Amino acid sequence: MDETYTAEEINAMFSAMGDSVTLLNELVTGGTHSDDIDDTVDRNYRHLEIMLAKDHISDDDRDKTSYTDAIASSKTFLGL
């Protein structure tokens, strides 16, 4: 069962997810691979996957396309 969060807490979670999308888009578009970059991409796309699986995020009416697109492009970048 999911915990109960305030609207402010949920907004902060979506903000953090947006930060991950921004970072992922920059790194993936840059096209450069290194251990640090690949690790950062891996951690951030997994963060998005975890968050999208949470009821309080998935049940929210906000458009989640940018998150799912960032996950897909990250997996392609990492060759997954």
DAGIUR-V789041 format. One record per run of one state. SS is the DSSP state (H for helix, E for strand, - for the rest). FROM is the first residue (numbers start at 1). TO is the last residue. Records with the same first field share a line. If there is no record, write none. Layout:
SS = FROM-TO + FROM-TO
//
This chain:
- = 1-6 + 31-34 + 53-54 + 59-64 + 79-80
H = 7-30 + 35-52 + 55-58 + 65-78
//
